[in-house]
Amino acid sequence: MSMTGKFSTLLDETEARFQQRQQIREEKEQLLREGKIFEANSEQAIKQRLSHLHMSLEEVMGATTDNRGRVALSFCGRPVSYFRVS
């Protein structure tokens, strides 16, 4: 198989996996919009994301509902201007 053929096959497989997972992504994104971080992500994923945001779980748990939603949206890869990283 040529290099172009291998690349095309790889792209086709990637697109198929993306399509297969679309519903799961949409469900998780909806949970995150609702501020339901713990229902949408594993504890490890949450800890890693909060570490990246220079935040602790305690800060998130003490946040207002609005702020929890902002934190949750950051899990979707949405820009969240609320956070200031020092």
C-alpha positions in Angstrom: 0.0 0.0 0.0 1.3 3.4 -0.9 2.0 6.1 1.7 -1.0 8.1 0.4 -3.2 5.0 0.7 -2.0 4.4 4.3 -2.7 8.0 5.2 -6.2 7.9 3.6 -7.0 4.7 5.5 -5.7 6.3 8.8 -8.0 9.3 8.1 -11.0 7.1 7.4 -10.4 5.1 10.6 -10.0 8.3 12.6 -13.2 9.8 11.2 -15.1 6.6 11.9 -14.0 6.7 15.6 -14.9 10.3 15.8 -18.4 9.6 14.5 -18.9 6.6 16.8 -18.1 8.8 19.9 -20.1 11.8 18.8 -23.2 11.0 21.0 -21.0 10.4 24.0 -19.2 13.7 23.5 -22.6 15.5 23.2 -23.9 13.9 26.3 -20.8 14.8 28.3 -20.9 18.4 27.0 -24.5 18.8 28.1 -23.6 17.5 31.6 -20.7 20.0 31.7 -23.0 22.9 30.6 -25.2 22.0 33.6 -22.1 22.1 35.9 -22.2 18.4 36.5 -18.5 17.9 36.3 -18.4 14.7 38.4 -21.1 13.0 36.3 -19.2 13.8 33.1 -15.6 13.0 34.0 -13.5 10.6 36.0 -11.9 11.8 39.2 -8.5 11.6 37.5 -9.6 13.7 34.5 -11.0 16.3 36.9 -7.8 16.5 38.9 -5.7 16.8 35.8 -7.8 19.6 34.4 -7.9 21.5 37.6 -4.2 21.2 38.0 -3.8 22.7 34.5 -6.1 25.6 35.5 -4.0 26.0 38.7 -7.1 25.3 40.8 -7.9 22.9 43.5 -11.0 20.7 44.0 -11.8 22.7 47.1 -11.9 25.9 45.1 -14.4 24.4 42.7 -16.6 22.9 45.4 -16.7 26.2 47.2 -17.6 28.1 44.0 -21.0 29.4 43.2 -23.2 27.4 40.7 -22.3 29.9 38.0 -18.6 29.5 38.5 -18.9 25.7 38.6 -20.5 25.9 35.2 -17.6 28.0 34.0 -15.2 25.4 35.3 -17.2 22.7 33.7 -17.2 24.4 30.3 -13.4 24.5 30.5 -13.5 20.7 30.4 -15.1 21.0 27.0 -12.1 23.0 25.7 -14.2 26.1 25.7 -12.3 29.4 26.4 -13.1 30.6 29.9 -12.0 34.1 30.5 -13.1 34.0 34.1 -10.0 32.3 35.3 -6.8 34.2 35.9 -3.7 32.1 36.0 -0.9 33.7 38.0 
